[in-house]
Amino acid sequence: MGSRLTWPQICRSDEFRGRWVALDECRYDPRTAKPTEGTVVDADEDLVALCARMQASDSRRCAILFCDERDDVGPSSRPTPTPPRAYH
């Protein structure tokens, strides 16, 4: 691993979709706090196994995020939902 990728690239990848992904040097969108990019350190379907490997390798500063197919659009390109209207 060790590839620096954007979060949309990670989510579109069959290698990572549906898995927990450990990212080092992760950057976040300041408005949404969603990941924008990072260096992929490891990935696994089993969160416990991934965390155990991260702890054993002293990679404790990694962000561990679930790669969901719904997140394949960038955090800033997703439309903002319309707030509900109050009826009086």
C-alpha positions in Angstrom: 0.0 0.0 0.0 1.4 3.4 0.8 -0.4 5.2 -2.1 -1.5 8.8 -1.6 -5.1 9.0 -2.9 -8.1 11.2 -2.7 -11.1 9.9 -0.7 -13.2 9.6 -3.9 -10.5 7.6 -5.5 -10.4 5.3 -2.5 -14.2 4.8 -2.5 -14.3 4.1 -6.2 -11.6 1.4 -5.9 -12.9 -2.2 -5.7 -9.8 -2.9 -3.5 -11.2 -0.6 -0.7 -15.0 -0.3 -1.1 -16.8 -1.9 1.8 -13.6 -2.1 3.9 -12.0 -0.2 6.8 -9.1 1.9 5.5 -6.2 3.2 7.6 -4.9 6.5 6.3 -1.8 8.3 7.4 -1.3 12.1 6.8 -5.1 12.3 6.3 -6.5 15.7 5.2 -10.1 16.7 5.9 -12.5 19.2 4.4 -12.6 22.1 6.9 -16.3 22.6 6.4 -17.6 19.1 6.5 -14.8 17.3 8.5 -15.0 14.5 5.8 -11.7 13.0 4.5 -10.3 14.4 1.3 -7.1 12.5 0.9 -4.5 10.4 2.6 -1.8 7.8 2.3 -3.3 4.3 2.5 -1.5 2.3 5.1 -3.7 -0.8 5.3 -7.3 -2.0 4.8 -9.5 -4.8 6.0 -13.1 -5.9 6.2 -12.5 -6.6 9.9 -12.1 -3.5 12.0 -10.6 -5.4 15.0 -8.0 -7.1 12.8 -7.0 -3.8 11.2 -6.7 -2.0 14.5 -4.6 -4.9 15.9 -2.2 -4.6 12.9 -2.0 -0.8 13.3 -1.2 -1.2 17.0 1.4 -3.9 16.4 3.1 -1.7 13.7 3.1 1.4 15.9 0.9 3.2 13.3 -1.3 4.7 16.0 -1.7 8.1 14.4 -3.6 6.7 11.4 -7.2 7.7 10.8 -9.4 4.6 10.3 -12.4 5.2 8.1 -15.0 3.0 6.5 -15.0 3.2 2.7 -18.7 3.3 1.8 -19.8 3.4 -1.8 -22.1 6.3 -1.0 -19.0 8.4 -0.2 -17.6 8.2 -3.7 -18.5 11.8 -4.4 -16.3 14.4 -3.0 -17.3 16.0 0.3 -17.7 19.4 -1.3 -19.6 18.1 -4.4 -22.5 16.6 -2.5 -25.6 18.8 -2.6 -26.6 20.4 0.7 -30.0 19.0 1.8 -32.9 21.5 1.9 -33.9 22.2 5.5 -37.5 21.3 6.5 -40.0 24.0 6.3 -42.1 25.0 9.3 -45.8 25.1 8.7 -47.9 27.4 10.9 
